[in-house]
């Protein structure tokens, strides 16, 4: 998790950036991509920091899955 904060206007929404490192093999060489993925999640009141981190990481994983599907990977 790179950063997270309460949304300035939307109650119970948290925004942040999740750091992801993706590696791929291309022409026998490994290519490493470091990404900062902007994400948001609606968080129930009373959620722990761990639950908030997990919600944001799951959102980032969903974004990465859609990107891979779009790129044919």
N, C-alpha and C positions, 0 to 999 in steps of 0.2 A: 504494500500500500504506500503510495507516494504521499498523498495528502487526502484529507477529508474534512468536510465542514457542513454545518446545517445550511440548507438553502435559505437565501436571504428573505424570500417571500412565501414559499410554499411550506406549510406546516408539515412536520413529520417526514420531510424529504431530505436526504443527505446526498451531497455531491462530492466528487473527488476524482483522483487519478489513480489508476492501478498500473503499476509497472509490470510489464511482461517481457520476457526474453524468449524469442522464438529462434530455433535453429533449423536449418534445412541443408540437405546435401545437394549440391549442384555441380555437375561436371567433376565429381570426385573431391570437391572442396566443400568444407562446411561454411555456410553463411549464417552469421548471427545477427539478429535484428532486435534491438532494444526499443520498446515502445512504451509510451505513457498514454494510456487509454482513458479519455474522459468518460465518467460514468455517473449515474444517479440511481437511487433506489428509495422507495417509500418505506420507511422504517416504523414499526409499531412503537408507541411510547414505552419506555422502560427497557428497551433492548440493550444488551450488553455491547461493549466495544467489539468483542469478538464476533457477535452476531452481525453487527454493522459491517465489519470488515468482510465477513463471509458473503453478505448480500452484494456488496460492491464487487467482490472478486467473481461471484457467479454472473453478475451482469457483464463484466469484462469477458468472461469465458464465452458467454452467449454472442457477444460482438465478434470475438475472434472466430468462433464457429461459422457465423454468417459470412465473414470475410473469406475464410478458407473455402466455403461452398461456392461463393461468387467467383473466386479465382480458380476453381476447379481442382482444389487440393484436397 
